[in-house]
Amino acid sequence: MPYFYRWNTMGNFNAFINTLRGFIRTFVYANFWVAGAVWGLTRFSEELFKFSGTSIAVLNAAATLVIYGFARMFEGPAAKDGMSRISQWRERMPKTAFLSMGLGVAAILFELIRINEAALTGHYALAGAFALLYPLPFILKKKGGGLRSVPGLKLILIALIWAYVTAVIPALRADADWCWPFIERFLWTAALTIPFDVRDSELDANSIRTLPHLIGSKNSVWVANVLLWLSYLILVYYFGLPWLQLTVLYFFFSTVLIKSYPKMGDLYYSLLIEGLPFLLLGLWYLLPYL
């Protein structure tokens, strides 16, 4: 009886872990987690600017669901027999992927009506145009398809769009200077994007020339760390965040980036690295108690 009980308990535990893992993968692969990260970065910016108006964090998160879902409909050309975990999941659960995009569209419409600022439409039309042109296969088709086929442009384009929607737009709405916030967020986003390029470097076809293809994976990770600590300097010297608490957090960020080489499991990137913005926002809320 005791042996059977232990076996049954272990079986139930394994079933629970598998179910939990499946839920996490669905939540991450359907882009809800990265949408939350964009929400967190937007709220962080609004807090830095002491903005007291209506937040656009939910609007940015909803737009992320749509843009990322759209981009993954047109996966980049892969090396022979190469397919990412996300692509495999999408083939198994296409309805879930489209559902997340549908929820994103509905939330965008609701938030635009709720916020009711005509200028936002122009801002998001500009950012959305670049984001939507990024994956389309019939653009620059001879080079591999989409703006991502331009060597080195993938990293710059992602960092530009994230910096624009999570830093520049909040700064403009708060009547604050947007230049240094834009630079800080560009550096931060580029630093966190590079490990994903390292992860995908073996799957990407030769037509996709990212930073790891140009300088190697190990060097790319060190470049990511340089960009990360440059963003730290701006947060300390321009925004006046306390250096000690921020240093501790950034050492953790830096360790995460370094550990991304050699390649880790897919959830290390899609769950841990994409979740780092939550820690940045969390530190802001904890500062009065530290």
Order of alpha helices (4+ residues) and beta strands (2+ residues): alpha-alpha-alpha-alpha-alpha-alpha-alpha-alpha-alpha-alpha-alpha-alpha-alpha
